[in-house]
Amino acid sequence: MQPVAQLAQIWLTVFGTEPGPDDNLADIGMESVKLVELILHVQKELGVDLPLETFLGPTTLREVAAEIAAQEGTRT
């Protein structure tokens, strides 16, 4: 599964909605407590530690997937 699709599935599990790859996540209902839950799901399911700052400001699933790819590139 592609990183964007994986993130969309995790987002759906946590928030109950499935954003498109270029939707501004702040516009579709990020709550701080749920955001922490999302980060924990990403850590568990994708093995990546994302800082909270990744989701602050206008950001999309595509941008988060790029951050994950960048982190994976530094681990190899």
C-alpha positions as a Markdown table, in Angstrom:
| # | Residue | x | y | z |
|---|---|---|---|---|
| 1 | Met | 0.0 | 0.0 | 0.0 |
| 2 | Gln | 1.3 | 3.5 | -0.8 |
| 3 | Pro | 2.2 | 5.8 | 2.1 |
| 4 | Val | -0.6 | 8.3 | 1.2 |
| 5 | Ala | -3.1 | 5.5 | 1.2 |
| 6 | Gln | -1.8 | 4.1 | 4.5 |
| 7 | Leu | -2.0 | 7.5 | 6.1 |
| 8 | Ala | -5.6 | 8.0 | 4.7 |
| 9 | Gln | -6.6 | 4.6 | 6.3 |
| 10 | Ile | -5.0 | 5.6 | 9.6 |
| 11 | Trp | -6.8 | 9.0 | 9.5 |
| 12 | Leu | -10.1 | 7.3 | 8.8 |
| 13 | Thr | -9.6 | 5.0 | 11.8 |
| 14 | Val | -8.8 | 7.9 | 14.1 |
| 15 | Phe | -11.0 | 10.7 | 12.8 |
| 16 | Gly | -13.8 | 8.8 | 11.0 |
| 17 | Thr | -13.2 | 10.7 | 7.7 |
| 18 | Glu | -10.9 | 9.9 | 4.8 |
| 19 | Pro | -9.1 | 12.9 | 3.4 |
| 20 | Gly | -7.8 | 13.1 | -0.2 |
| 21 | Pro | -4.0 | 13.3 | -0.7 |
| 22 | Asp | -4.0 | 17.1 | -1.1 |
| 23 | Asp | -6.7 | 18.1 | 1.4 |
| 24 | Asn | -5.6 | 20.5 | 4.0 |
| 25 | Leu | -5.8 | 18.4 | 7.2 |
| 26 | Ala | -6.5 | 21.4 | 9.4 |
| 27 | Asp | -9.6 | 22.1 | 7.4 |
| 28 | Ile | -11.1 | 18.6 | 8.0 |
| 29 | Gly | -11.1 | 18.5 | 11.7 |
| 30 | Met | -7.9 | 17.9 | 13.5 |
| 31 | Glu | -8.4 | 17.7 | 17.3 |
| 32 | Ser | -5.4 | 17.8 | 19.5 |
| 33 | Val | -6.2 | 14.6 | 21.4 |
| 34 | Lys | -7.0 | 12.8 | 18.2 |
| 35 | Leu | -3.9 | 14.1 | 16.7 |
| 36 | Val | -1.8 | 12.4 | 19.4 |
| 37 | Glu | -3.7 | 9.2 | 18.7 |
| 38 | Leu | -2.9 | 9.6 | 15.0 |
| 39 | Ile | 0.8 | 10.0 | 15.7 |
| 40 | Leu | 0.7 | 6.9 | 17.9 |
| 41 | His | -1.0 | 4.9 | 15.1 |
| 42 | Val | 1.6 | 6.1 | 12.5 |
| 43 | Gln | 4.3 | 5.0 | 14.9 |
| 44 | Lys | 2.8 | 1.6 | 15.5 |
| 45 | Glu | 1.7 | 0.8 | 11.9 |
| 46 | Leu | 4.4 | 2.5 | 9.9 |
| 47 | Gly | 7.3 | 2.5 | 12.4 |
| 48 | Val | 7.9 | 6.2 | 12.0 |
| 49 | Asp | 8.1 | 8.8 | 14.8 |
| 50 | Leu | 6.5 | 12.0 | 13.5 |
| 51 | Pro | 6.8 | 15.1 | 15.6 |
| 52 | Leu | 3.5 | 17.0 | 16.4 |
| 53 | Glu | 4.9 | 19.9 | 14.4 |
| 54 | Thr | 4.4 | 17.8 | 11.2 |
| 55 | Phe | 0.7 | 18.4 | 11.5 |
| 56 | Leu | 0.7 | 22.0 | 12.5 |
| 57 | Gly | -0.2 | 24.6 | 9.9 |
| 58 | Pro | -1.6 | 23.7 | 6.5 |
| 59 | Thr | -0.4 | 20.2 | 5.7 |
| 60 | Thr | -1.7 | 17.4 | 3.5 |
| 61 | Leu | -1.4 | 13.6 | 3.5 |
| 62 | Arg | 1.0 | 13.9 | 0.6 |
| 63 | Glu | 3.3 | 16.2 | 2.6 |
| 64 | Val | 3.2 | 13.8 | 5.6 |
| 65 | Ala | 4.0 | 10.9 | 3.3 |
| 66 | Ala | 7.0 | 12.8 | 2.0 |
| 67 | Glu | 8.2 | 13.4 | 5.6 |
| 68 | Ile | 7.9 | 9.7 | 6.3 |
| 69 | Ala | 9.9 | 8.9 | 3.1 |
| 70 | Ala | 12.6 | 11.4 | 4.2 |
| 71 | Gln | 12.8 | 9.8 | 7.6 |
| 72 | Glu | 13.0 | 6.3 | 6.1 |
| 73 | Gly | 15.8 | 7.6 | 3.8 |
| 74 | Thr | 17.9 | 8.6 | 6.8 |
| 75 | Arg | 17.5 | 5.2 | 8.5 |
| 76 | Thr | 19.1 | 3.3 | 5.6 |
